[in-house]
Amino acid sequence: MLAAIDHAQELGLNPVKVNAVVIRSINDHEIEALGEFARSRGLVMRFIEFMPLDSARAWQKELVVPGREILQRLQGRFELQPLKSANPSETAKRWKFADSTAEIGIIAR
């Protein structure tokens, strides 16, 4: 994945967007590190709330990290400025890092 991000940036693709589904006890300990990765690389990092989309019934409510918790954790580490969307049907709520061109988005139910 890192090589693909590097290559996309080398080709001048902008913005490069990276999605991460956040699942409690699996990768929720990486929220702040992913935010830092996006901030330092000028990426758009989308944090996606774990949602019940599977027919195999693997989704479990206790594994959900709510979007508001993701945002609180990121705001505890970074200065974030809300962004207004030009597209009313956009699924993500977005914030820009105060000290970077990077942004984060949160997609939640």
N, C-alpha and C positions, 0 to 999 in steps of 0.2 A: 504494500500500500504506500509506503513512504517513497519508493522509487516512482510510482505513478503520480504522486503529488508533485514531486520534484520535476518530473517530465512535463506535466501540465503547466507548471509555472514557467519552465524554460521555454515552452512553446508560446508563452504570452497569454494563455487562457486566463481570463479574469472576470469574475472572481472564481477561485477554485473552492468548491463546496465539499465539505466532509460531513457525513451523517454518522451519528452514534446513538444507538438505542441504549438507553440507560436501564440496567436491571439491578435491583438491590441484591447485594451480596455476590454479584458476579463482576460488575465493572463500575459500580457507583463510587468506589474509592478513587477513580480516575477522572472525575468531573473537573476538578481544578487543574490537573495536569493537561487535560485536553484543552481547556480554556487557555492555558499558557502556551501550548503548542500552536493554537490558532493565532493568538496574539503575536507571538514571535515570528510567525511565518506569513502573516497577512492573509489568513484564510477566513472563510465563512464556515464556522462550526455549527452544525445543527444538532441539538440534543433532542432526541425523540423519546417521549414517554412510552414505556412498554404498554402496548395496547392489545386487547383480545381480538386478534385478526386471524388466528389459526384454526383450522378445522380439526386438528389433532388434540385440541383441548389442553395444550401445554401451558397456556397462560394462567398465571396465578396472581390474584389481586395483591397478595403480600409482597410480591416482587416489584411492584410499581414504585418508582421514585417520582412523585408528582412534580410537574413542571415548576410549581412555586418553590419547591425545595431545591431544585436544580438552580433556579435563579438566585435564591437566597445564598446558596453556597458560592456561586460565582461572584455575587455582589460583595460577599465577605472578603474576597481576595482581590477583586479588580474594580476599578472605577468604570462603570458602564453607563452609557447614555442611550436612552430609548430612541428608536428610529420609527418614524411614521411610514406606513406602507402606502405606496402609490397604487397598489393593487388590493382592493377590498376583499378579494377571494383568497389572498395569500394564507397559507396554513400556519406559518411560523410568526411568532411575535419576535421582534428583533431588537438587538442592542449593539452599539458600537463601543469598542474599547476607547477610552479617553486618550490613550497614548499610542494608538495603532490604527491602521486602516482596516484591521480585522473586525469581524463582528461575530456575534453568536445569535442563534435563533433557537427558540424552544417551540417544539410542536407537541401539544398536549390535548387531551380530550376536553 
